[in-house]
Amino acid sequence: MRNLTMCLATAMAVLGAQQAQAACTIAAPSSPSTAAFGTLQLPIQLKDVLEQQWADPKRPRALQVSKGFAYAWDAGKGDGERIIAARMSLDGKPIDPAASYRVTVNNYLAEGGDGFTVFKEGTAQQFGIYDVDALYAYFKANSPVGPTAGKRIERVN
């Protein structure tokens, strides 16, 4: 198990928070409702989660990622082949396909919401702070907050 944490969230959720249980960075201050953040272990399924963004071709759901996590995808590929595994990295180091990673998401996604069913396979779930509380605490501790760095998600085709 790697002792690293990343955040993943749909565009309608708060995209991250810096709290004791999650080493994430706020990327956008919008949330349709209050949801608890939770951390869970994803043993060797990180690529599968990212592939589920295109499960519904009529309505793709782009996950936003926290500071330190990056990946590339190929729009010319088909289902299950879009994410380029060799281009997935955390803190500049390649993702180990045999490793287990801690991933922080809101409880809606952890329960398989928006079609992200792989999250339901996560283990050692720990839920804590609500997204709006994390957002408030982050802005209070880090204001002013500027735009996040680009190149976290790169389309290659």
Order of alpha helices (4+ residues) and beta strands (2+ residues): beta-beta-beta-beta-alpha-beta-beta-beta-beta-beta-alpha-beta-alpha-beta
